[in-house]
Amino acid sequence: MIPDEIREAILVLQQQGRAIREISRALKVSRNTVRRVLRKSEPKSPQGHGEDQAIMTVLPAIYRRCKGNGVRIREVLKDEYDIDIAYSTLTGLLREQQLREPKRRSGIYTFEPGEEMQHDTSPHRLELGDKRVTAQCASLILAYSRLLFIQYYPTFTRFEAKAFLTEALLFFDGACPRCIVDNTHVVVAGGSGPDALIAPEMVAFGEVFGMTFVPHAIKHSDRKGRIERPFSYVENNFLAGRTFGDWTDLNAQARAWCENTANATHKRKLGMTANAAYVMEKPHLLSLPLHIPAVTQIHYRIVDTQGYVHLDTNRYSVPERLLGKKVSVHKRPQQVLIFLGQQQVAEHPRLTGKRHTDHLIKSHHSSLQRGKTPSGPSPQEQALTGRDPLLDQYVAALRQRAPGRGVSRLRRLLELQRTYPTEPFMAAVKQALQYGLFDLARLERLILDKVAGDFFDLDDVD
């Protein structure tokens, strides 16, 4: 960098008409340095160079088109206008044209004990069991003491938000009257910033604890900087090197980490741990209500033909006497309760983080399996055998050619035995056995032939 006194001396000598070589020798600087100072001191033409003038003409439109991305603006200038400009020169032109907002001085937020809480979520990639999943890390912090609480969820809707905030306020054993949140639809029903419309469901929830939700202004995330900063700490400290079996194990470890690490570590800005600062803040927190209603979401379902109700892609069993009836399903953070009218008919653990899974209570459904397949001789076989060896032989051969125990065919054979006289019946069986006839319809015709020929001599009748 050229000192200011050297720069002023070069300009004075140049005004006196001194040559560049003479100025260089007198001040003991290079001629290039003299030229550089003189070049920068030359007044710029208001019209600028031709190329710069062309860039200035199209730059505002390209800036809006590329959403302020300098790299993309440079590419468009080169591809569409054949203008190759250095990136540093381009950023200088953007500042000169005041297309980019100048940086503003940042402020600092100070909070009194019990004045404010801040809530936010962030997606984290982690190993859960044998799978790598994206989990939503929900966090709440007391702005004064920086006492932190986090939990993880597969998804984060208003139901999970109310469940998390309830658990967090129980962890804090109190609440602050103001809770700063972002502008997501989980809390906000319309608009943005402090004037946003809060969802009536969340307004009613906040009234239970005496708190109101206040979204920060768009692009003003520093307003909840207390909760933004710990996310990096969570990813690089809590998640690093830890394994988790399931969602219950993950949240149990997260709670223990908050108690034993995050809130027990000395914080330089506080000059103490968050736990120590919380002791001073605790008397200023709003007391929790004597009764905290369970976070519940009610759905109405028709029991399907298999004896289940569907909820969040999973199925929960109900007594099979309720097939086809309408029941109310009460979803809670850890439970699923099923009611018929005012009567509770089932209670299940909620299947968190699972899809297309059934949870069955064995007492709800009776077995659909039939009794054991009978073995041994059937009653029909026992009635036919044991009296005549010839008939026994025919029964054995008939059973070999019939499926299973041959009950239907043996039943038909028994009917034939009981219907016709013994002699023509046995004569027909003997003949059928001799020729291998096991079609019972043909056996019956043989019996009828024997009966007609032996007992009814119709030719002698006048």
C-alpha positions as CSV (number, residue, x, y, z in Angstrom):
1,M,0.0,0.0,0.0
2,I,1.3,3.4,-0.9
3,P,1.6,5.8,2.1
4,D,-0.6,8.9,1.8
5,E,2.3,11.3,2.1
6,I,4.0,9.7,-0.9
7,R,0.8,9.8,-2.9
8,E,0.4,13.6,-2.1
9,A,4.0,14.3,-3.0
10,I,3.6,12.5,-6.4
11,L,0.5,14.6,-7.2
12,V,2.3,17.9,-6.2
13,L,5.3,17.1,-8.3
14,Q,3.2,16.1,-11.3
15,Q,1.3,19.5,-11.0
16,Q,4.7,21.2,-11.1
17,G,5.3,19.6,-14.5
18,R,7.9,17.0,-13.4
19,A,8.5,14.0,-15.5
20,I,7.6,10.5,-14.2
21,R,11.3,9.4,-14.2
22,E,12.2,12.6,-12.2
23,I,9.5,12.0,-9.7
24,S,10.5,8.3,-9.3
25,R,14.1,9.3,-8.5
26,A,13.2,12.1,-6.2
27,L,10.8,10.0,-4.1
28,K,12.7,6.7,-4.5
29,V,9.7,4.8,-5.8
30,S,9.2,2.8,-8.9
31,R,7.9,4.5,-12.1
32,N,5.0,2.0,-12.1
33,T,4.0,3.2,-8.7
34,V,4.0,6.8,-9.9
35,R,1.9,5.9,-13.0
36,R,-0.6,4.0,-10.7
37,V,-1.1,7.0,-8.5
38,L,-1.4,9.4,-11.4
39,R,-3.9,7.0,-13.1
40,K,-6.1,6.8,-10.1
41,S,-6.1,10.5,-9.6
42,E,-7.3,11.2,-13.2
43,P,-11.0,12.3,-13.2
44,K,-13.2,9.6,-14.7
45,S,-15.4,10.4,-17.6
46,P,-19.0,10.7,-16.6
47,Q,-19.8,8.5,-19.6
48,G,-17.2,5.9,-18.7
49,H,-15.6,3.5,-21.2
50,G,-17.8,2.0,-24.0
51,E,-17.9,-1.5,-22.5
52,D,-18.6,-0.2,-19.0
53,Q,-21.4,2.0,-20.4
54,A,-22.9,-1.1,-22.1
55,I,-22.8,-3.0,-18.9
56,M,-24.4,-0.2,-16.9
57,T,-27.3,-0.2,-19.3
58,V,-28.2,-3.8,-18.9
59,L,-26.9,-4.5,-15.4
60,P,-30.1,-3.6,-13.4
61,A,-32.3,-5.9,-15.5
62,I,-29.7,-8.8,-15.3
63,Y,-29.4,-8.2,-11.6
64,R,-33.1,-8.7,-11.0
65,R,-33.2,-11.6,-13.4
66,C,-30.4,-13.4,-11.7
67,K,-31.7,-12.6,-8.2
68,G,-28.5,-10.8,-7.3
69,N,-26.2,-13.8,-7.9
70,G,-22.9,-12.2,-9.0
71,V,-21.5,-15.4,-10.5
72,R,-24.7,-15.9,-12.6
73,I,-24.7,-12.2,-13.7
74,R,-21.1,-12.7,-15.0
75,E,-22.1,-15.8,-16.9
76,V,-25.1,-14.0,-18.5
77,L,-22.9,-11.1,-19.6
78,K,-20.4,-13.4,-21.2
79,D,-23.0,-15.7,-22.9
80,E,-25.6,-13.2,-24.1
81,Y,-23.6,-9.9,-24.5
82,D,-20.1,-11.3,-25.1
83,I,-18.8,-9.2,-22.3
84,D,-16.0,-10.8,-20.2
85,I,-15.6,-8.9,-17.0
86,A,-13.6,-9.8,-13.9
87,Y,-15.7,-10.8,-10.9
88,S,-14.1,-8.1,-8.7
89,T,-14.8,-5.5,-11.3
90,L,-18.4,-6.6,-11.5
91,T,-19.0,-6.5,-7.7
92,G,-17.5,-2.9,-7.8
93,L,-20.0,-1.9,-10.5
94,L,-22.9,-3.5,-8.4
95,R,-21.8,-1.4,-5.4
96,E,-21.4,1.7,-7.6
97,Q,-24.9,1.3,-9.0
98,Q,-26.2,0.7,-5.5
99,L,-27.9,-2.5,-6.6
100,R,-26.8,-4.3,-3.4
101,E,-27.8,-3.0,0.0
102,P,-24.9,-1.8,2.0
103,K,-24.1,-3.7,5.1
104,R,-25.7,-2.3,8.2
105,R,-24.3,-2.1,11.7
106,S,-25.6,-5.0,13.8
107,G,-27.1,-4.5,17.2
108,I,-27.4,-6.6,20.3
109,Y,-30.5,-8.0,22.1
110,T,-30.7,-8.0,25.8
111,F,-33.4,-9.8,27.8
112,E,-34.6,-9.6,31.3
113,P,-35.2,-12.8,33.3
114,G,-38.4,-14.6,32.3
115,E,-39.0,-12.1,29.4
116,E,-38.7,-14.3,26.3
117,M,-38.3,-17.8,24.9
118,Q,-37.2,-18.7,21.4
119,H,-38.2,-21.7,19.4
120,D,-37.0,-23.2,16.1
121,T,-36.4,-26.4,14.2
122,S,-33.7,-27.7,11.9
123,P,-33.3,-30.9,9.9
124,H,-30.4,-33.2,10.9
125,R,-29.1,-36.3,9.2
126,L,-28.3,-39.1,11.7
127,E,-28.0,-42.8,12.1
128,L,-31.1,-44.4,13.6
129,G,-30.8,-48.1,14.1
130,D,-29.4,-49.4,10.8
131,K,-30.8,-46.5,8.7
132,R,-29.7,-43.0,7.9
133,V,-32.7,-40.7,8.3
134,T,-33.5,-37.0,8.3
135,A,-34.9,-36.0,11.7
136,Q,-36.4,-32.7,12.7
137,C,-34.6,-31.2,15.7
138,A,-37.0,-29.1,17.7
139,S,-35.5,-26.7,20.2
140,L,-36.6,-24.2,22.8
141,I,-34.3,-21.8,24.8
142,L,-34.8,-19.3,27.6
143,A,-33.4,-16.0,26.2
144,Y,-31.9,-14.8,29.5
145,S,-30.4,-18.0,31.0
146,R,-29.9,-19.8,27.7
147,L,-31.3,-23.0,29.2
148,L,-31.8,-25.3,26.2
149,F,-34.1,-28.3,25.5
150,I,-34.1,-30.3,22.3
151,Q,-36.1,-33.3,20.9
152,Y,-36.3,-35.1,17.6
153,Y,-39.3,-36.0,15.4
154,P,-39.7,-37.7,12.0
155,T,-42.0,-34.8,10.9
156,F,-42.9,-31.5,12.6
157,T,-46.5,-30.5,12.3
158,R,-48.7,-28.5,14.8
159,F,-49.3,-31.7,16.6
160,E,-45.6,-32.3,17.2
161,A,-45.1,-28.6,18.0
162,K,-47.7,-28.7,20.8
163,A,-46.3,-32.0,22.1
164,F,-42.7,-30.6,22.1
165,L,-43.5,-27.3,23.7
166,T,-45.5,-29.0,26.4
167,E,-42.5,-31.3,27.2
168,A,-40.1,-28.4,27.0
169,L,-42.1,-26.2,29.4
170,L,-42.3,-29.1,31.8
171,F,-38.5,-29.4,31.5
172,F,-38.2,-25.6,32.3
173,D,-40.9,-25.9,35.0
174,G,-42.3,-22.6,33.8
175,A,-42.9,-20.4,30.7
176,C,-42.2,-16.9,29.4
177,P,-45.0,-14.6,28.2
178,R,-43.4,-14.2,24.7
179,C,-42.1,-17.0,22.4
180,I,-40.3,-15.9,19.2
181,V,-40.8,-18.3,16.3
182,D,-40.1,-18.2,12.5
183,N,-42.8,-17.7,9.8
184,T,-43.5,-21.3,9.0
185,H,-47.1,-22.6,8.7
186,V,-46.7,-24.7,11.9
187,V,-47.5,-21.6,14.0
188,V,-48.5,-18.9,11.4
189,A,-51.8,-19.1,9.6
190,G,-51.2,-16.0,7.4
191,G,-48.9,-13.0,6.9
192,S,-45.4,-12.7,8.3
193,G,-43.5,-10.9,11.0
194,P,-44.9,-9.5,14.2
195,D,-48.2,-8.7,12.4
196,A,-48.7,-12.3,11.2
197,L,-51.9,-14.1,12.0
198,I,-51.3,-16.9,14.4
199,A,-53.2,-20.1,13.8
200,P,-56.2,-20.3,16.3
201,E,-55.1,-23.8,17.4
202,M,-51.7,-22.4,18.5
203,V,-53.3,-19.3,20.1
204,A,-55.5,-21.6,22.2
205,F,-52.5,-23.7,23.1
206,G,-50.5,-20.6,24.2
207,E,-53.3,-19.4,26.4
208,V,-53.0,-22.5,28.5
209,F,-49.5,-21.5,29.5
210,G,-50.0,-17.7,29.3
211,M,-47.7,-17.1,26.4
212,T,-48.1,-15.6,22.9
213,F,-46.2,-16.5,19.7
214,V,-44.4,-13.7,17.9
215,P,-42.9,-14.4,14.5
216,H,-39.7,-12.4,13.6
217,A,-39.6,-10.2,10.5
218,I,-38.6,-11.8,7.2
219,K,-34.8,-12.0,6.7
220,H,-34.4,-11.0,10.3
221,S,-33.4,-14.4,11.8
222,D,-30.9,-12.6,14.1
223,R,-34.0,-11.8,16.1
224,K,-33.9,-15.3,17.4
225,G,-30.2,-15.7,17.4
226,R,-30.3,-17.4,20.9
227,I,-31.8,-20.5,19.3
228,E,-30.1,-20.3,15.9
229,R,-26.6,-20.6,17.3
230,P,-27.0,-23.9,19.3
231,F,-27.9,-26.0,16.2
232,S,-24.3,-26.2,15.1
233,Y,-23.4,-27.1,18.7
234,V,-26.0,-29.9,18.6
235,E,-24.8,-31.3,15.3
236,N,-21.1,-31.2,16.2
237,N,-21.3,-32.3,19.8
238,F,-24.5,-34.2,20.5
239,L,-24.7,-36.1,17.2
240,A,-21.0,-36.6,16.8
241,G,-20.0,-40.2,17.6
242,R,-23.3,-41.2,19.1
243,T,-25.6,-44.1,17.9
244,F,-29.3,-44.4,18.5
245,G,-31.5,-47.5,18.5
246,D,-34.9,-45.8,17.9
247,W,-36.7,-42.5,18.4
248,T,-37.3,-43.2,22.1
249,D,-33.6,-43.8,22.6
250,L,-32.7,-40.7,20.5
251,N,-34.8,-38.4,22.6
252,A,-33.7,-39.9,25.9
253,Q,-30.1,-39.3,25.0
254,A,-31.0,-35.7,23.8
255,R,-32.6,-34.9,27.1
256,A,-29.6,-36.3,29.0
257,W,-27.3,-34.3,26.8
258,C,-29.2,-31.1,27.6
259,E,-29.1,-31.8,31.3
260,N,-25.4,-32.9,31.6
261,T,-23.6,-31.2,28.8
262,A,-25.3,-28.2,27.1
263,N,-26.8,-26.6,30.2
264,A,-23.9,-27.7,32.5
265,T,-21.1,-26.2,30.3
266,H,-19.6,-22.8,31.3
267,K,-20.7,-20.1,28.8
268,R,-18.3,-17.2,28.2
269,K,-21.0,-14.6,27.5
270,L,-22.9,-15.6,30.6
271,G,-19.9,-16.0,32.8
272,M,-21.5,-19.1,34.2
273,T,-23.4,-22.2,33.2
274,A,-27.0,-22.1,31.9
275,N,-28.1,-24.1,34.9
276,A,-26.7,-21.4,37.2
277,A,-28.3,-18.6,35.3
278,Y,-31.6,-20.5,35.3
279,V,-31.6,-20.4,39.1
280,M,-31.8,-16.6,38.9
281,E,-34.4,-16.7,36.1
282,K,-36.7,-19.4,37.6
283,P,-38.6,-17.0,40.0
284,H,-39.5,-14.8,37.0
285,L,-41.1,-17.5,34.9
286,L,-44.8,-18.0,34.6
287,S,-46.0,-20.9,36.7
288,L,-47.4,-23.9,34.9
289,P,-51.2,-24.5,35.2
290,L,-52.3,-27.1,37.8
291,H,-53.7,-29.3,35.0
292,I,-52.0,-29.5,31.6
293,P,-54.3,-31.2,29.0
294,A,-52.8,-34.0,27.1
295,V,-51.9,-33.1,23.5
296,T,-54.5,-35.0,21.5
297,Q,-55.5,-35.1,17.8
298,I,-58.9,-36.8,17.2
299,H,-59.7,-38.8,14.0
300,Y,-62.8,-40.7,13.1
301,R,-62.4,-44.1,11.4
302,I,-64.5,-47.1,10.2
303,V,-63.1,-50.4,11.5
304,D,-62.1,-52.4,8.4
305,T,-63.0,-56.1,7.7
306,Q,-59.7,-57.3,9.3
307,G,-60.4,-55.6,12.6
308,Y,-58.1,-52.6,12.3
309,V,-58.3,-48.8,12.1
310,H,-55.8,-46.8,10.0
311,L,-53.8,-43.8,11.3
312,D,-50.8,-42.2,9.7
313,T,-50.3,-45.2,7.3
314,N,-50.2,-47.6,10.3
315,R,-53.0,-49.9,11.6
316,Y,-54.1,-50.5,15.1
317,S,-56.4,-53.4,16.2
318,V,-59.8,-53.1,17.8
319,P,-62.1,-55.9,19.1
320,E,-63.5,-57.8,16.2
321,R,-67.1,-57.2,17.4
322,L,-66.7,-53.6,16.2
323,L,-66.2,-54.5,12.5
324,G,-67.8,-51.9,10.3
325,K,-68.5,-49.5,13.2
326,K,-67.4,-45.9,13.5
327,V,-64.9,-45.2,16.2
328,S,-62.9,-42.1,17.3
329,V,-59.1,-42.5,17.3
330,H,-57.2,-40.2,19.8
331,K,-53.6,-39.7,18.7
332,R,-51.2,-38.7,21.5
333,P,-47.5,-38.3,21.5
334,Q,-46.9,-41.7,22.9
335,Q,-50.3,-43.4,22.7
336,V,-53.2,-44.2,20.5
337,L,-56.5,-44.5,22.3
338,I,-59.7,-45.8,20.5
339,F,-63.2,-45.0,21.7
340,L,-66.6,-46.2,20.8
341,G,-68.8,-43.3,21.9
342,Q,-67.5,-42.5,25.4
343,Q,-66.1,-46.0,26.1
344,Q,-62.5,-46.7,25.5
345,V,-62.1,-50.0,23.7
346,A,-58.4,-50.1,22.9
347,E,-55.0,-48.5,23.8
348,H,-51.9,-48.9,21.8
349,P,-48.3,-47.5,21.9
350,R,-48.0,-45.0,19.0
351,L,-45.9,-46.3,16.1
352,T,-43.5,-43.3,15.7
353,G,-41.3,-43.2,12.6
354,K,-42.9,-46.4,11.1
355,R,-45.0,-46.8,8.0
356,H,-47.4,-49.6,6.9
357,T,-47.0,-51.4,10.2
358,D,-49.7,-53.2,12.2
359,H,-50.0,-53.3,16.0
360,L,-52.2,-56.1,17.2
361,I,-53.5,-56.9,20.7
362,K,-54.0,-60.6,20.7
363,S,-57.2,-60.5,22.8
364,H,-58.9,-58.4,20.1
365,H,-58.9,-61.1,17.4
366,S,-59.8,-64.8,17.6
367,S,-57.9,-67.3,15.5
368,L,-59.0,-67.7,11.9
369,Q,-57.4,-71.1,11.6
370,R,-59.6,-74.1,11.5
371,G,-59.3,-77.1,13.8
372,K,-56.7,-79.7,13.1
373,T,-57.3,-82.0,10.1
374,P,-58.9,-85.3,11.3
375,S,-56.7,-88.3,11.0
376,G,-57.5,-92.0,11.0
377,P,-60.5,-93.8,9.6
378,S,-63.7,-91.7,9.1
379,P,-67.0,-92.8,10.6
380,Q,-68.2,-93.8,7.1
381,E,-65.1,-96.1,6.7
382,Q,-65.6,-97.6,10.1
383,A,-69.3,-98.4,9.2
384,L,-68.3,-100.1,5.9
385,T,-65.3,-102.2,7.0
386,G,-64.9,-105.1,9.3
387,R,-67.8,-107.3,8.1
388,D,-66.8,-108.6,4.6
389,P,-63.2,-108.9,3.3
390,L,-64.4,-108.2,-0.3
391,L,-66.0,-104.9,0.8
392,D,-63.0,-104.0,2.9
393,Q,-60.8,-104.5,-0.2
394,Y,-63.1,-102.3,-2.3
395,V,-63.2,-99.6,0.4
396,A,-59.4,-99.5,0.6
397,A,-59.1,-99.2,-3.2
398,L,-61.7,-96.5,-3.3
399,R,-60.0,-94.5,-0.6
400,Q,-56.7,-94.6,-2.4
401,R,-58.3,-93.0,-5.5
402,A,-60.1,-90.3,-3.5
403,P,-58.6,-87.0,-2.1
404,G,-57.9,-86.9,1.6
405,R,-59.7,-89.5,3.6
406,G,-62.3,-89.9,0.8
407,V,-65.2,-89.1,3.1
408,S,-67.6,-87.9,0.4
409,R,-67.2,-91.1,-1.7
410,L,-67.3,-93.4,1.3
411,R,-70.5,-91.6,2.4
412,R,-72.1,-92.3,-1.0
413,L,-71.0,-96.0,-0.8
414,L,-72.5,-96.3,2.6
415,E,-75.8,-94.9,1.3
416,L,-75.8,-97.5,-1.5
417,Q,-75.2,-100.3,1.1
418,R,-78.1,-99.1,3.2
419,T,-80.4,-98.5,0.3
420,Y,-80.2,-101.8,-1.6
421,P,-80.3,-105.5,-0.6
422,T,-77.1,-107.0,0.6
423,E,-76.8,-109.7,-2.1
424,P,-77.1,-107.5,-5.2
425,F,-74.9,-104.9,-3.5
426,M,-72.1,-107.4,-2.8
427,A,-72.4,-109.0,-6.2
428,A,-72.0,-105.5,-7.8
429,V,-69.1,-104.7,-5.5
430,K,-67.4,-108.0,-6.5
431,Q,-67.9,-107.3,-10.2
432,A,-66.7,-103.7,-9.9
433,L,-63.6,-104.8,-8.0
434,Q,-62.9,-107.4,-10.7
435,Y,-63.0,-104.9,-13.5
436,G,-61.6,-101.9,-11.6
437,L,-64.7,-99.9,-11.5
438,F,-64.7,-97.2,-8.8
439,D,-67.2,-94.8,-10.3
440,L,-70.1,-95.0,-7.8
441,A,-72.7,-94.0,-10.4
442,R,-71.7,-97.1,-12.5
443,L,-71.6,-99.2,-9.3
444,E,-75.2,-98.2,-8.6
445,R,-76.3,-99.2,-12.2
446,L,-74.7,-102.6,-11.6
447,I,-76.6,-102.9,-8.3
448,L,-79.9,-102.0,-10.1
449,D,-79.1,-104.6,-12.9
450,K,-78.6,-107.2,-10.2
451,V,-81.8,-106.2,-8.4
452,A,-83.9,-106.3,-11.6
453,G,-82.6,-109.6,-12.8
454,D,-82.6,-111.6,-9.6
455,F,-85.7,-110.3,-7.8
456,F,-88.0,-109.0,-10.5
457,D,-88.7,-111.5,-13.3
458,L,-90.8,-109.1,-15.4
459,D,-90.9,-111.5,-18.5
460,D,-93.2,-114.0,-16.6
461,V,-95.7,-111.4,-15.8
462,D,-98.9,-111.8,-17.8
